[in-house]
Amino acid sequence: MAHLTIYLTDDVERRVRKAAKAGKVSISKWIADRVTKSVETSWPPEFLALAGAFPDFPDASELRKGYGKDVPRESLD
């Protein structure tokens, strides 16, 4: 497991300590959990479990009905 040194302002350190204490975890675990969440590259399982949860939800073509014709897009050249 890697060990890192980070620099925090006094105010941020106080808030981190308070948050870790409120969460009943060590400061190291609290920071590691936050960093892990911020670098996640996939959707959380709770989100993925929602796929198909609404069987009567309209598909994209139904949602777009009544919007009219798209405006021509300008070239990126």
PDB file of N, CA, C and O in Angstrom:
ATOM      1  N   MET A   1       0.854  -1.173   0.000  1.00  0.00           N
ATOM      2  CA  MET A   1       0.000   0.000   0.000  1.00  0.00           C
ATOM      3  C   MET A   1       0.898   1.234   0.000  1.00  0.00           C
ATOM      4  O   MET A   1       1.903   1.279   0.711  1.00  0.00           O
ATOM      5  N   ALA A   2       0.538   2.217  -0.786  1.00  0.00           N
ATOM      6  CA  ALA A   2       1.334   3.434  -0.903  1.00  0.00           C
ATOM      7  C   ALA A   2       1.082   4.366   0.278  1.00  0.00           C
ATOM      8  O   ALA A   2       0.004   4.372   0.873  1.00  0.00           O
ATOM      9  N   HIS A   3       2.100   5.149   0.597  1.00  0.00           N
ATOM     10  CA  HIS A   3       1.988   6.190   1.615  1.00  0.00           C
ATOM     11  C   HIS A   3       2.247   7.514   0.916  1.00  0.00           C
ATOM     12  O   HIS A   3       3.218   7.649   0.172  1.00  0.00           O
ATOM     13  N   LEU A   4       1.374   8.495   1.157  1.00  0.00           N
ATOM     14  CA  LEU A   4       1.512   9.802   0.533  1.00  0.00           C
ATOM     15  C   LEU A   4       1.568  10.879   1.600  1.00  0.00           C
ATOM     16  O   LEU A   4       1.047  10.704   2.702  1.00  0.00           O
ATOM     17  N   THR A   5       2.192  11.976   1.272  1.00  0.00           N
ATOM     18  CA  THR A   5       2.174  13.147   2.132  1.00  0.00           C
ATOM     19  C   THR A   5       1.353  14.209   1.421  1.00  0.00           C
ATOM     20  O   THR A   5       1.576  14.495   0.245  1.00  0.00           O
ATOM     21  N   ILE A   6       0.410  14.786   2.134  1.00  0.00           N
ATOM     22  CA  ILE A   6      -0.395  15.863   1.543  1.00  0.00           C
ATOM     23  C   ILE A   6      -0.301  17.089   2.446  1.00  0.00           C
ATOM     24  O   ILE A   6      -0.054  16.976   3.646  1.00  0.00           O
ATOM     25  N   TYR A   7      -0.497  18.231   1.862  1.00  0.00           N
ATOM     26  CA  TYR A   7      -0.460  19.477   2.605  1.00  0.00           C
ATOM     27  C   TYR A   7      -1.854  20.089   2.566  1.00  0.00           C
ATOM     28  O   TYR A   7      -2.444  20.256   1.498  1.00  0.00           O
ATOM     29  N   LEU A   8      -2.371  20.418   3.743  1.00  0.00           N
ATOM     30  CA  LEU A   8      -3.695  21.020   3.869  1.00  0.00           C
ATOM     31  C   LEU A   8      -3.573  22.314   4.662  1.00  0.00           C
ATOM     32  O   LEU A   8      -2.704  22.448   5.524  1.00  0.00           O
ATOM     33  N   THR A   9      -4.441  23.251   4.367  1.00  0.00           N
ATOM     34  CA  THR A   9      -4.490  24.446   5.208  1.00  0.00           C
ATOM     35  C   THR A   9      -4.997  24.020   6.586  1.00  0.00           C
ATOM     36  O   THR A   9      -5.605  22.960   6.737  1.00  0.00           O
ATOM     37  N   ASP A  10      -4.740  24.854   7.577  1.00  0.00           N
ATOM     38  CA  ASP A  10      -5.200  24.531   8.931  1.00  0.00           C
ATOM     39  C   ASP A  10      -6.713  24.356   8.979  1.00  0.00           C
ATOM     40  O   ASP A  10      -7.228  23.468   9.659  1.00  0.00           O
ATOM     41  N   ASP A  11      -7.410  25.211   8.253  1.00  0.00           N
ATOM     42  CA  ASP A  11      -8.872  25.135   8.241  1.00  0.00           C
ATOM     43  C   ASP A  11      -9.356  23.816   7.632  1.00  0.00           C
ATOM     44  O   ASP A  11     -10.250  23.168   8.176  1.00  0.00           O
ATOM     45  N   VAL A  12      -8.768  23.427   6.513  1.00  0.00           N
ATOM     46  CA  VAL A  12      -9.162  22.175   5.870  1.00  0.00           C
ATOM     47  C   VAL A  12      -8.828  20.992   6.781  1.00  0.00           C
ATOM     48  O   VAL A  12      -9.615  20.052   6.889  1.00  0.00           O
ATOM     49  N   GLU A  13      -7.684  21.033   7.426  1.00  0.00           N
ATOM     50  CA  GLU A  13      -7.316  19.950   8.337  1.00  0.00           C
ATOM     51  C   GLU A  13      -8.347  19.811   9.457  1.00  0.00           C
ATOM     52  O   GLU A  13      -8.758  18.699   9.786  1.00  0.00           O
ATOM     53  N   ARG A  14      -8.760  20.917  10.035  1.00  0.00           N
ATOM     54  CA  ARG A  14      -9.772  20.873  11.105  1.00  0.00           C
ATOM     55  C   ARG A  14     -11.066  20.248  10.600  1.00  0.00           C
ATOM     56  O   ARG A  14     -11.687  19.434  11.283  1.00  0.00           O
ATOM     57  N   ARG A  15     -11.463  20.642   9.389  1.00  0.00           N
ATOM     58  CA  ARG A  15     -12.721  20.096   8.844  1.00  0.00           C
ATOM     59  C   ARG A  15     -12.596  18.616   8.524  1.00  0.00           C
ATOM     60  O   ARG A  15     -13.549  17.861   8.718  1.00  0.00           O
ATOM     61  N   VAL A  16     -11.433  18.190   8.037  1.00  0.00           N
ATOM     62  CA  VAL A  16     -11.207  16.760   7.756  1.00  0.00           C
ATOM     63  C   VAL A  16     -11.266  15.968   9.053  1.00  0.00           C
ATOM     64  O   VAL A  16     -11.909  14.921   9.116  1.00  0.00           O
ATOM     65  N   ARG A  17     -10.596  16.466  10.086  1.00  0.00           N
ATOM     66  CA  ARG A  17     -10.616  15.772  11.385  1.00  0.00           C
ATOM     67  C   ARG A  17     -12.041  15.645  11.911  1.00  0.00           C
ATOM     68  O   ARG A  17     -12.437  14.592  12.412  1.00  0.00           O
ATOM     69  N   LYS A  18     -12.799  16.718  11.794  1.00  0.00           N
ATOM     70  CA  LYS A  18     -14.185  16.725  12.276  1.00  0.00           C
ATOM     71  C   LYS A  18     -15.031  15.725  11.481  1.00  0.00           C
ATOM     72  O   LYS A  18     -15.820  14.979  12.061  1.00  0.00           O
ATOM     73  N   ALA A  19     -14.867  15.712  10.161  1.00  0.00           N
ATOM     74  CA  ALA A  19     -15.639  14.803   9.318  1.00  0.00           C
ATOM     75  C   ALA A  19     -15.276  13.345   9.593  1.00  0.00           C
ATOM     76  O   ALA A  19     -16.153  12.482   9.633  1.00  0.00           O
ATOM     77  N   ALA A  20     -13.990  13.071   9.781  1.00  0.00           N
ATOM     78  CA  ALA A  20     -13.556  11.702  10.069  1.00  0.00           C
ATOM     79  C   ALA A  20     -14.111  11.246  11.417  1.00  0.00           C
ATOM     80  O   ALA A  20     -14.565  10.112  11.564  1.00  0.00           O
ATOM     81  N   LYS A  21     -14.067  12.138  12.387  1.00  0.00           N
ATOM     82  CA  LYS A  21     -14.596  11.797  13.714  1.00  0.00           C
ATOM     83  C   LYS A  21     -16.094  11.533  13.634  1.00  0.00           C
ATOM     84  O   LYS A  21     -16.594  10.577  14.225  1.00  0.00           O
ATOM     85  N   ALA A  22     -16.809  12.386  12.899  1.00  0.00           N
ATOM     86  CA  ALA A  22     -18.258  12.193  12.758  1.00  0.00           C
ATOM     87  C   ALA A  22     -18.579  10.875  12.050  1.00  0.00           C
ATOM     88  O   ALA A  22     -19.584  10.232  12.349  1.00  0.00           O
ATOM     89  N   GLY A  23     -17.719  10.481  11.111  1.00  0.00           N
ATOM     90  CA  GLY A  23     -17.918   9.232  10.396  1.00  0.00           C
ATOM     91  C   GLY A  23     -17.352   8.018  11.127  1.00  0.00           C
ATOM     92  O   GLY A  23     -17.472   6.885  10.662  1.00  0.00           O
ATOM     93  N   LYS A  24     -16.733   8.276  12.280  1.00  0.00           N
ATOM     94  CA  LYS A  24     -16.156   7.214  13.113  1.00  0.00           C
ATOM     95  C   LYS A  24     -15.128   6.382  12.354  1.00  0.00           C
ATOM     96  O   LYS A  24     -15.089   5.157  12.464  1.00  0.00           O
ATOM     97  N   VAL A  25     -14.289   7.086  11.573  1.00  0.00           N
ATOM     98  CA  VAL A  25     -13.191   6.443  10.842  1.00  0.00           C
ATOM     99  C   VAL A  25     -11.925   7.252  11.074  1.00  0.00           C
ATOM    100  O   VAL A  25     -11.976   8.399  11.517  1.00  0.00           O
ATOM    101  N   SER A  26     -10.800   6.642  10.771  1.00  0.00           N
ATOM    102  CA  SER A  26      -9.539   7.372  10.897  1.00  0.00           C
ATOM    103  C   SER A  26      -9.470   8.446   9.809  1.00  0.00           C
ATOM    104  O   SER A  26     -10.169   8.383   8.798  1.00  0.00           O
ATOM    105  N   ILE A  27      -8.618   9.413  10.046  1.00  0.00           N
ATOM    106  CA  ILE A  27      -8.416  10.467   9.047  1.00  0.00           C
ATOM    107  C   ILE A  27      -7.902   9.850   7.755  1.00  0.00           C
ATOM    108  O   ILE A  27      -8.345  10.219   6.667  1.00  0.00           O
ATOM    109  N   SER A  28      -6.975   8.920   7.871  1.00  0.00           N
ATOM    110  CA  SER A  28      -6.421   8.264   6.688  1.00  0.00           C
ATOM    111  C   SER A  28      -7.516   7.558   5.886  1.00  0.00           C
ATOM    112  O   SER A  28      -7.567   7.679   4.662  1.00  0.00           O
ATOM    113  N   LYS A  29      -8.391   6.820   6.579  1.00  0.00           N
ATOM    114  CA  LYS A  29      -9.471   6.105   5.885  1.00  0.00           C
ATOM    115  C   LYS A  29     -10.438   7.102   5.250  1.00  0.00           C
ATOM    116  O   LYS A  29     -10.893   6.892   4.125  1.00  0.00           O
ATOM    117  N   TRP A  30     -10.754   8.177   5.956  1.00  0.00           N
ATOM    118  CA  TRP A  30     -11.687   9.167   5.426  1.00  0.00           C
ATOM    119  C   TRP A  30     -11.144   9.776   4.137  1.00  0.00           C
ATOM    120  O   TRP A  30     -11.864   9.899   3.146  1.00  0.00           O
ATOM    121  N   ILE A  31      -9.873  10.153   4.159  1.00  0.00           N
ATOM    122  CA  ILE A  31      -9.249  10.736   2.967  1.00  0.00           C
ATOM    123  C   ILE A  31      -9.163   9.702   1.850  1.00  0.00           C
ATOM    124  O   ILE A  31      -9.465  10.011   0.697  1.00  0.00           O
ATOM    125  N   ALA A  32      -8.752   8.472   2.178  1.00  0.00           N
ATOM    126  CA  ALA A  32      -8.649   7.423   1.163  1.00  0.00           C
ATOM    127  C   ALA A  32     -10.001   7.147   0.508  1.00  0.00           C
ATOM    128  O   ALA A  32     -10.079   6.961  -0.707  1.00  0.00           O
ATOM    129  N   ASP A  33     -11.062   7.122   1.309  1.00  0.00           N
ATOM    130  CA  ASP A  33     -12.407   6.911   0.749  1.00  0.00           C
ATOM    131  C   ASP A  33     -12.792   8.032  -0.201  1.00  0.00           C
ATOM    132  O   ASP A  33     -13.345   7.778  -1.271  1.00  0.00           O
ATOM    133  N   ARG A  34     -12.505   9.270   0.181  1.00  0.00           N
ATOM    134  CA  ARG A  34     -12.825  10.413  -0.674  1.00  0.00           C
ATOM    135  C   ARG A  34     -12.040  10.380  -1.976  1.00  0.00           C
ATOM    136  O   ARG A  34     -12.597  10.637  -3.043  1.00  0.00           O
ATOM    137  N   VAL A  35     -10.765  10.070  -1.897  1.00  0.00           N
ATOM    138  CA  VAL A  35      -9.928  10.002  -3.102  1.00  0.00           C
ATOM    139  C   VAL A  35     -10.420   8.877  -3.999  1.00  0.00           C
ATOM    140  O   VAL A  35     -10.532   9.057  -5.212  1.00  0.00           O
ATOM    141  N   THR A  36     -10.713   7.725  -3.422  1.00  0.00           N
ATOM    142  CA  THR A  36     -11.203   6.582  -4.197  1.00  0.00           C
ATOM    143  C   THR A  36     -12.472   6.946  -4.954  1.00  0.00           C
ATOM    144  O   THR A  36     -12.598   6.638  -6.139  1.00  0.00           O
ATOM    145  N   LYS A  37     -13.408   7.595  -4.283  1.00  0.00           N
ATOM    146  CA  LYS A  37     -14.658   7.987  -4.940  1.00  0.00           C
ATOM    147  C   LYS A  37     -14.407   8.983  -6.071  1.00  0.00           C
ATOM    148  O   LYS A  37     -15.080   8.937  -7.100  1.00  0.00           O
ATOM    149  N   SER A  38     -13.448   9.873  -5.883  1.00  0.00           N
ATOM    150  CA  SER A  38     -13.223  10.902  -6.905  1.00  0.00           C
ATOM    151  C   SER A  38     -12.515  10.374  -8.144  1.00  0.00           C
ATOM    152  O   SER A  38     -12.563  11.020  -9.191  1.00  0.00           O
ATOM    153  N   VAL A  39     -11.860   9.221  -8.060  1.00  0.00           N
ATOM    154  CA  VAL A  39     -11.165   8.684  -9.227  1.00  0.00           C
ATOM    155  C   VAL A  39     -11.854   7.454  -9.818  1.00  0.00           C
ATOM    156  O   VAL A  39     -11.314   6.810 -10.717  1.00  0.00           O
ATOM    157  N   GLU A  40     -13.035   7.131  -9.319  1.00  0.00           N
ATOM    158  CA  GLU A  40     -13.782   5.991  -9.858  1.00  0.00           C
ATOM    159  C   GLU A  40     -14.036   6.208 -11.345  1.00  0.00           C
ATOM    160  O   GLU A  40     -14.309   7.326 -11.781  1.00  0.00           O
ATOM    161  N   THR A  41     -13.942   5.135 -12.116  1.00  0.00           N
ATOM    162  CA  THR A  41     -14.148   5.250 -13.559  1.00  0.00           C
ATOM    163  C   THR A  41     -15.389   4.498 -14.018  1.00  0.00           C
ATOM    164  O   THR A  41     -15.632   4.386 -15.220  1.00  0.00           O
ATOM    165  N   SER A  42     -16.161   3.991 -13.098  1.00  0.00           N
ATOM    166  CA  SER A  42     -17.376   3.282 -13.496  1.00  0.00           C
ATOM    167  C   SER A  42     -18.550   3.788 -12.659  1.00  0.00           C
ATOM    168  O   SER A  42     -18.369   4.441 -11.631  1.00  0.00           O
ATOM    169  N   TRP A  43     -19.732   3.474 -13.120  1.00  0.00           N
ATOM    170  CA  TRP A  43     -20.939   3.866 -12.412  1.00  0.00           C
ATOM    171  C   TRP A  43     -21.086   3.011 -11.162  1.00  0.00           C
ATOM    172  O   TRP A  43     -20.723   1.835 -11.174  1.00  0.00           O
ATOM    173  N   PRO A  44     -21.609   3.579 -10.091  1.00  0.00           N
ATOM    174  CA  PRO A  44     -21.823   2.782  -8.884  1.00  0.00           C
ATOM    175  C   PRO A  44     -22.847   1.673  -9.140  1.00  0.00           C
ATOM    176  O   PRO A  44     -23.742   1.854  -9.966  1.00  0.00           O
ATOM    177  N   PRO A  45     -22.740   0.537  -8.457  1.00  0.00           N
ATOM    178  CA  PRO A  45     -23.662  -0.573  -8.667  1.00  0.00           C
ATOM    179  C   PRO A  45     -25.126  -0.189  -8.453  1.00  0.00           C
ATOM    180  O   PRO A  45     -26.015  -0.726  -9.114  1.00  0.00           O
ATOM    181  N   GLU A  46     -25.371   0.739  -7.531  1.00  0.00           N
ATOM    182  CA  GLU A  46     -26.750   1.172  -7.272  1.00  0.00           C
ATOM    183  C   GLU A  46     -27.351   1.839  -8.501  1.00  0.00           C
ATOM    184  O   GLU A  46     -28.537   1.681  -8.789  1.00  0.00           O
ATOM    185  N   PHE A  47     -26.523   2.583  -9.220  1.00  0.00           N
ATOM    186  CA  PHE A  47     -26.994   3.240 -10.438  1.00  0.00           C
ATOM    187  C   PHE A  47     -27.269   2.213 -11.531  1.00  0.00           C
ATOM    188  O   PHE A  47     -28.305   2.260 -12.196  1.00  0.00           O
ATOM    189  N   LEU A  48     -26.335   1.288 -11.709  1.00  0.00           N
ATOM    190  CA  LEU A  48     -26.493   0.266 -12.744  1.00  0.00           C
ATOM    191  C   LEU A  48     -27.702  -0.618 -12.479  1.00  0.00           C
ATOM    192  O   LEU A  48     -28.324  -1.105 -13.423  1.00  0.00           O
ATOM    193  N   ALA A  49     -28.045  -0.833 -11.221  1.00  0.00           N
ATOM    194  CA  ALA A  49     -29.202  -1.659 -10.871  1.00  0.00           C
ATOM    195  C   ALA A  49     -30.507  -1.015 -11.332  1.00  0.00           C
ATOM    196  O   ALA A  49     -31.524  -1.699 -11.453  1.00  0.00           O
ATOM    197  N   LEU A  50     -30.489   0.276 -11.585  1.00  0.00           N
ATOM    198  CA  LEU A  50     -31.696   0.976 -12.030  1.00  0.00           C
ATOM    199  C   LEU A  50     -32.012   0.755 -13.512  1.00  0.00           C
ATOM    200  O   LEU A  50     -33.125   1.032 -13.959  1.00  0.00           O
ATOM    201  N   ALA A  51     -31.041   0.262 -14.263  1.00  0.00           N
ATOM    202  CA  ALA A  51     -31.260   0.050 -15.700  1.00  0.00           C
ATOM    203  C   ALA A  51     -32.450  -0.885 -15.892  1.00  0.00           C
ATOM    204  O   ALA A  51     -32.479  -1.995 -15.360  1.00  0.00           O
ATOM    205  N   GLY A  52     -33.421  -0.420 -16.657  1.00  0.00           N
ATOM    206  CA  GLY A  52     -34.608  -1.216 -16.933  1.00  0.00           C
ATOM    207  C   GLY A  52     -35.626  -1.199 -15.810  1.00  0.00           C
ATOM    208  O   GLY A  52     -36.622  -1.919 -15.878  1.00  0.00           O
ATOM    209  N   ALA A  53     -35.403  -0.401 -14.783  1.00  0.00           N
ATOM    210  CA  ALA A  53     -36.312  -0.372 -13.636  1.00  0.00           C
ATOM    211  C   ALA A  53     -37.653   0.269 -13.972  1.00  0.00           C
ATOM    212  O   ALA A  53     -38.625   0.098 -13.237  1.00  0.00           O
ATOM    213  N   PHE A  54     -37.708   0.996 -15.065  1.00  0.00           N
ATOM    214  CA  PHE A  54     -38.945   1.651 -15.481  1.00  0.00           C
ATOM    215  C   PHE A  54     -39.350   1.099 -16.844  1.00  0.00           C
ATOM    216  O   PHE A  54     -39.018   1.692 -17.870  1.00  0.00           O
ATOM    217  N   PRO A  55     -40.061  -0.025 -16.870  1.00  0.00           N
ATOM    218  CA  PRO A  55     -40.374  -0.687 -18.144  1.00  0.00           C
ATOM    219  C   PRO A  55     -41.219   0.166 -19.091  1.00  0.00           C
ATOM    220  O   PRO A  55     -41.167  -0.037 -20.304  1.00  0.00           O
ATOM    221  N   ASP A  56     -41.985   1.103 -18.571  1.00  0.00           N
ATOM    222  CA  ASP A  56     -42.832   1.924 -19.429  1.00  0.00           C
ATOM    223  C   ASP A  56     -42.171   3.245 -19.813  1.00  0.00           C
ATOM    224  O   ASP A  56     -42.820   4.102 -20.413  1.00  0.00           O
ATOM    225  N   PHE A  57     -40.897   3.425 -19.481  1.00  0.00           N
ATOM    226  CA  PHE A  57     -40.194   4.656 -19.820  1.00  0.00           C
ATOM    227  C   PHE A  57     -40.019   4.736 -21.335  1.00  0.00           C
ATOM    228  O   PHE A  57     -39.561   3.773 -21.951  1.00  0.00           O
ATOM    229  N   PRO A  58     -40.375   5.861 -21.941  1.00  0.00           N
ATOM    230  CA  PRO A  58     -40.295   5.977 -23.403  1.00  0.00           C
ATOM    231  C   PRO A  58     -38.850   5.955 -23.909  1.00  0.00           C
ATOM    232  O   PRO A  58     -37.924   6.369 -23.212  1.00  0.00           O
ATOM    233  N   ASP A  59     -38.683   5.462 -25.137  1.00  0.00           N
ATOM    234  CA  ASP A  59     -37.339   5.459 -25.715  1.00  0.00           C
ATOM    235  C   ASP A  59     -37.035   6.843 -26.296  1.00  0.00           C
ATOM    236  O   ASP A  59     -37.894   7.724 -26.291  1.00  0.00           O
ATOM    237  N   ALA A  60     -35.821   7.028 -26.790  1.00  0.00           N
ATOM    238  CA  ALA A  60     -35.359   8.339 -27.244  1.00  0.00           C
ATOM    239  C   ALA A  60     -36.235   8.918 -28.347  1.00  0.00           C
ATOM    240  O   ALA A  60     -36.526  10.114 -28.335  1.00  0.00           O
ATOM    241  N   SER A  61     -36.664   8.086 -29.307  1.00  0.00           N
ATOM    242  CA  SER A  61     -37.485   8.611 -30.406  1.00  0.00           C
ATOM    243  C   SER A  61     -38.828   9.126 -29.892  1.00  0.00           C
ATOM    244  O   SER A  61     -39.339  10.127 -30.396  1.00  0.00           O
ATOM    245  N   GLU A  62     -39.390   8.467 -28.917  1.00  0.00           N
ATOM    246  CA  GLU A  62     -40.660   8.942 -28.344  1.00  0.00           C
ATOM    247  C   GLU A  62     -40.459  10.258 -27.594  1.00  0.00           C
ATOM    248  O   GLU A  62     -41.299  11.156 -27.663  1.00  0.00           O
ATOM    249  N   LEU A  63     -39.353  10.361 -26.888  1.00  0.00           N
ATOM    250  CA  LEU A  63     -39.079  11.587 -26.146  1.00  0.00           C
ATOM    251  C   LEU A  63     -38.879  12.780 -27.071  1.00  0.00           C
ATOM    252  O   LEU A  63     -39.196  13.912 -26.707  1.00  0.00           O
ATOM    253  N   ARG A  64     -38.351  12.527 -28.269  1.00  0.00           N
ATOM    254  CA  ARG A  64     -38.051  13.614 -29.200  1.00  0.00           C
ATOM    255  C   ARG A  64     -39.252  14.025 -30.051  1.00  0.00           C
ATOM    256  O   ARG A  64     -39.190  15.044 -30.738  1.00  0.00           O
ATOM    257  N   LYS A  65     -40.326  13.267 -30.021  1.00  0.00           N
ATOM    258  CA  LYS A  65     -41.513  13.620 -30.812  1.00  0.00           C
ATOM    259  C   LYS A  65     -42.013  14.994 -30.407  1.00  0.00           C
ATOM    260  O   LYS A  65     -42.017  15.341 -29.226  1.00  0.00           O
ATOM    261  N   GLY A  66     -42.431  15.767 -31.388  1.00  0.00           N
ATOM    262  CA  GLY A  66     -42.990  17.076 -31.106  1.00  0.00           C
ATOM    263  C   GLY A  66     -41.958  18.189 -30.953  1.00  0.00           C
ATOM    264  O   GLY A  66     -42.333  19.349 -30.781  1.00  0.00           O
ATOM    265  N   TYR A  67     -40.679  17.866 -31.010  1.00  0.00           N
ATOM    266  CA  TYR A  67     -39.659  18.899 -30.901  1.00  0.00           C
ATOM    267  C   TYR A  67     -39.396  19.594 -32.224  1.00  0.00           C
ATOM    268  O   TYR A  67     -38.739  20.634 -32.261  1.00  0.00           O
ATOM    269  N   GLY A  68     -39.904  19.030 -33.309  1.00  0.00           N
ATOM    270  CA  GLY A  68     -39.652  19.611 -34.609  1.00  0.00           C
ATOM    271  C   GLY A  68     -38.325  19.147 -35.173  1.00  0.00           C
ATOM    272  O   GLY A  68     -37.648  18.292 -34.602  1.00  0.00           O
ATOM    273  N   LYS A  69     -37.965  19.734 -36.316  1.00  0.00           N
ATOM    274  CA  LYS A  69     -36.753  19.341 -37.015  1.00  0.00           C
ATOM    275  C   LYS A  69     -35.542  20.041 -36.397  1.00  0.00           C
ATOM    276  O   LYS A  69     -35.622  21.203 -35.999  1.00  0.00           O
ATOM    277  N   ASP A  70     -34.417  19.318 -36.322  1.00  0.00           N
ATOM    278  CA  ASP A  70     -33.181  19.902 -35.801  1.00  0.00           C
ATOM    279  C   ASP A  70     -32.683  21.018 -36.711  1.00  0.00           C
ATOM    280  O   ASP A  70     -32.889  20.982 -37.925  1.00  0.00           O
ATOM    281  N   VAL A  71     -32.037  21.992 -36.122  1.00  0.00           N
ATOM    282  CA  VAL A  71     -31.398  23.065 -36.863  1.00  0.00           C
ATOM    283  C   VAL A  71     -30.110  22.517 -37.443  1.00  0.00           C
ATOM    284  O   VAL A  71     -29.403  21.774 -36.762  1.00  0.00           O
ATOM    285  N   PRO A  72     -29.775  22.868 -38.704  1.00  0.00           N
ATOM    286  CA  PRO A  72     -28.506  22.383 -39.260  1.00  0.00           C
ATOM    287  C   PRO A  72     -27.325  22.827 -38.394  1.00  0.00           C
ATOM    288  O   PRO A  72     -27.284  23.957 -37.907  1.00  0.00           O
ATOM    289  N   ARG A  73     -26.394  21.940 -38.219  1.00  0.00           N
ATOM    290  CA  ARG A  73     -25.217  22.254 -37.408  1.00  0.00           C
ATOM    291  C   ARG A  73     -24.150  22.930 -38.265  1.00  0.00           C
ATOM    292  O   ARG A  73     -24.021  22.638 -39.454  1.00  0.00           O
ATOM    293  N   GLU A  74     -23.399  23.820 -37.662  1.00  0.00           N
ATOM    294  CA  GLU A  74     -22.331  24.465 -38.403  1.00  0.00           C
ATOM    295  C   GLU A  74     -21.112  23.544 -38.460  1.00  0.00           C
ATOM    296  O   GLU A  74     -20.913  22.703 -37.584  1.00  0.00           O
ATOM    297  N   SER A  75     -20.317  23.716 -39.486  1.00  0.00           N
ATOM    298  CA  SER A  75     -19.145  22.892 -39.685  1.00  0.00           C
ATOM    299  C   SER A  75     -18.068  23.226 -38.662  1.00  0.00           C
ATOM    300  O   SER A  75     -17.937  24.376 -38.241  1.00  0.00           O
ATOM    301  N   LEU A  76     -17.300  22.217 -38.266  1.00  0.00           N
ATOM    302  CA  LEU A  76     -16.195  22.433 -37.326  1.00  0.00           C
ATOM    303  C   LEU A  76     -14.891  22.750 -38.053  1.00  0.00           C
ATOM    304  O   LEU A  76     -13.857  22.932 -37.410  1.00  0.00           O
ATOM    305  N   ASP A  77     -14.925  22.817 -39.380  1.00  0.00           N
ATOM    306  CA  ASP A  77     -13.703  23.113 -40.145  1.00  0.00           C
ATOM    307  C   ASP A  77     -13.280  24.545 -39.996  1.00  0.00           C
ATOM    308  O   ASP A  77     -12.273  24.954 -40.574  1.00  0.00           O
TER     309      ASP A  77
END
